[in-house]
Amino acid sequence: MPYKILLLEDDKLLNETISDYLSDEDYIVDGVLDPYTALDKSFARRYDCYLFDVNLPYESGFSLLEKLRNGGDSTPTIFITSREDKESLIHGFDIGADDYIKKPLDMDELSLRLKAILKRQIRENSIEIGDFFIDCSAKEFYLNKALLPVTHKAVELLILLVSSKGEVVSTPQIEQALWHTSQEPSSGAIRVYVTALKKYFPTQIVNVRGIGYRFIES
């Protein structure tokens, strides 16, 4: 489950150097040279972290991050900068940056900062159940780092049940959470998702007759 990084750095040599280093650290890196390509990439793929240079032609890294945050993108972001002034630092954090690293880059420092941010992100956006791992942001479900063939809706249901800490979740609550509407879902849809999940949790997912379902941690 390699982490995916979007790197925006207009210095081609530095871009390649960072990309090669992070690739050797088992990251998947999309290195781009301009903010327009970075914006397109951010729409096309989900990333675990953005690395954005601040000083760019046409548009600053600050401006790009503002656009992304205003559009609801909360991907953790590290700014790469040669700026020393406190005002720039404050501005970057104000618009949603998670960290800074200054040029000239120390690759070991970059690696440490990335790992710290990603570790925090995992804690905030994931659930572990024994050897199973749920990526709540991507709605993906893994067993020993192998992606399992479970639909996003089924993963949403699993997250809901696990997060309810053993409490019964009623069928209407499930419908509201999964479809976000009063419109009734297709007949038997919830049962289909439950059946898919019970392949992995045969005893933990319990049908409470006439009410709904609950997840019992073993």
C-alpha positions in Angstrom: 0.0 0.0 0.0 2.6 2.6 -1.1 1.8 6.2 -0.4 1.1 8.5 -3.3 2.8 11.9 -3.4 2.1 14.8 -5.8 5.3 16.8 -6.1 5.2 20.3 -7.6 8.7 21.8 -8.2 9.6 23.9 -11.2 13.3 23.2 -11.0 13.5 20.1 -13.2 16.7 18.7 -11.7 15.5 19.2 -8.1 12.1 17.6 -9.1 13.9 14.6 -10.5 16.2 14.4 -7.4 13.3 14.4 -5.0 11.2 12.0 -7.1 14.1 9.5 -7.3 14.8 9.7 -3.6 11.2 9.2 -2.6 10.7 6.4 -5.2 13.7 4.6 -3.5 11.8 5.0 -0.2 8.8 3.1 -1.8 6.6 6.2 -2.4 4.7 6.6 -5.7 5.6 10.0 -6.9 4.0 12.1 -9.6 6.4 15.0 -10.3 5.1 18.0 -12.1 6.7 21.3 -13.1 3.8 23.8 -13.1 0.7 24.5 -10.9 -1.8 23.9 -13.7 -0.7 20.3 -14.2 -0.6 19.8 -10.4 -4.2 21.0 -10.2 -5.3 18.6 -13.0 -3.5 15.7 -11.3 -5.1 16.5 -7.9 -8.6 16.1 -9.6 -7.6 12.9 -11.4 -6.1 11.0 -8.5 -6.2 10.8 -4.7 -2.9 11.6 -3.1 -1.7 11.0 0.5 0.5 14.1 0.5 1.3 17.2 -1.6 4.8 18.6 -1.8 4.5 22.1 -3.3 7.2 24.6 -4.0 6.2 28.1 -3.0 7.9 30.2 -5.6 6.6 29.2 -9.0 6.1 30.8 -12.4 2.5 31.9 -13.2 1.1 31.0 -9.8 2.5 30.4 -6.3 2.2 27.3 -4.3 0.2 29.3 -1.8 -2.4 30.2 -4.4 -2.7 26.6 -5.6 -3.2 25.3 -2.0 -5.9 28.0 -1.4 -7.8 26.7 -4.5 -7.6 23.1 -3.3 -8.7 23.9 0.3 -11.5 26.1 -1.0 -12.6 23.1 -3.1 -12.7 20.8 0.0 -9.4 19.1 -0.6 -7.8 18.4 2.8 -4.8 16.4 1.6 -1.8 17.0 3.9 0.6 19.5 2.3 4.3 20.3 2.9 5.6 23.5 1.3 9.2 23.6 -0.1 10.6 27.1 0.2 13.7 29.2 0.2 11.8 32.0 2.0 12.9 33.0 5.5 10.4 35.7 6.4 7.9 34.9 9.2 5.0 36.4 7.3 5.3 33.8 4.5 5.4 31.0 7.1 2.3 32.3 8.9 0.5 32.7 5.6 1.2 29.2 4.6 -0.1 27.7 7.8 -3.2 30.0 7.7 -4.2 28.7 4.3 -3.9 25.1 5.3 -0.3 23.9 5.1 0.8 21.1 7.4 4.5 21.7 7.4 7.4 23.5 5.7 10.8 22.3 4.6 13.5 24.9 3.6 15.9 24.8 0.7 18.5 23.6 0.2 16.7 20.3 0.9 18.0 17.7 3.3 16.4 14.5 1.9 16.6 12.7 5.3 14.7 15.6 6.9 12.1 15.5 4.1 11.6 11.8 4.7 11.1 12.3 8.4 8.6 15.1 7.9 6.7 13.0 5.4 6.6 10.0 7.7 5.3 12.1 10.6 2.5 13.7 8.6 1.5 10.4 7.0 1.5 8.6 10.4 -0.8 11.3 11.8 -3.0 11.0 8.7 -3.3 7.3 9.1 -4.4 7.6 12.8 -7.0 10.2 11.9 -8.4 8.4 8.7 -8.1 4.7 9.3 -9.4 1.8 11.4 -7.4 -1.3 12.2 -9.2 -4.6 13.2 -6.6 -7.3 13.7 -4.9 -7.8 10.3 -7.6 -5.8 8.6 -7.1 -2.1 7.7 -9.8 0.4 6.6 -8.8 3.5 4.7 -11.8 5.7 5.6 -10.9 8.5 3.2 -10.5 6.2 0.1 -13.2 3.8 1.4 -10.8 0.9 0.8 -10.5 -2.3 2.8 -7.2 -4.3 3.2 -6.0 -7.6 4.6 -2.3 -7.6 5.4 -1.8 -4.7 2.9 -3.7 -6.5 0.1 -6.7 -4.6 -1.2 -9.9 -6.6 -0.9 -12.6 -6.7 -3.6 -15.3 -4.9 -1.5 -17.4 -2.0 -2.8 -17.2 1.5 -1.4 -20.7 1.3 -0.1 -19.9 -1.9 1.8 -16.8 -0.2 3.3 -19.0 2.7 4.3 -21.3 0.3 6.1 -18.3 -1.4 7.8 -17.0 2.0 9.0 -20.4 2.8 10.4 -20.8 -0.4 12.3 -17.3 -0.5 13.7 -17.5 3.2 14.7 -20.7 2.5 16.7 -18.7 0.6 19.3 -21.0 -2.4 19.6 -24.2 -0.5 19.6 -27.0 -1.6 17.2 -27.3 0.5 14.1 -30.9 0.6 12.8 -31.8 0.0 9.1 -33.0 3.6 8.7 -29.7 4.9 10.2 -27.8 2.8 7.7 -29.9 4.0 4.8 -29.4 7.6 5.8 -25.6 7.2 6.2 -25.0 5.3 3.0 -27.4 7.1 0.7 -27.7 10.5 2.4 -31.3 10.7 1.2 -34.8 9.8 2.3 -35.2 7.9 -1.0 -35.4 4.2 -0.3 -32.4 2.2 -1.7 -32.8 -0.8 -3.9 -34.4 -3.8 -2.2 -31.9 -6.0 -0.4 -28.9 -3.6 -1.0 -27.9 -3.6 2.7 -28.2 -7.4 2.9 -25.9 -7.7 -0.1 -23.2 -5.5 1.6 -23.6 -7.4 4.9 -23.1 -10.7 3.1 -20.0 -9.4 1.5 -18.6 -8.2 4.8 -19.5 -11.4 6.7 -17.0 -13.2 4.5 -14.3 -11.5 6.6 -16.2 -11.0 9.9 -18.6 -14.1 10.1 -19.2 -13.8 13.8 -18.6 -10.1 14.5 -21.4 -8.7 12.3 -24.7 -9.6 13.9 -28.2 -9.2 12.6 -30.5 -7.8 15.3 -33.8 -9.0 13.9 -36.3 -6.3 13.0 -33.9 -3.5 14.0 -30.5 -3.5 12.2 -27.0 -4.7 12.7 -24.1 -4.4 15.1 -20.4 -5.1 15.1 -19.0 -7.1 18.0 -15.2 -6.9 18.5 -13.7 -10.3 19.2 
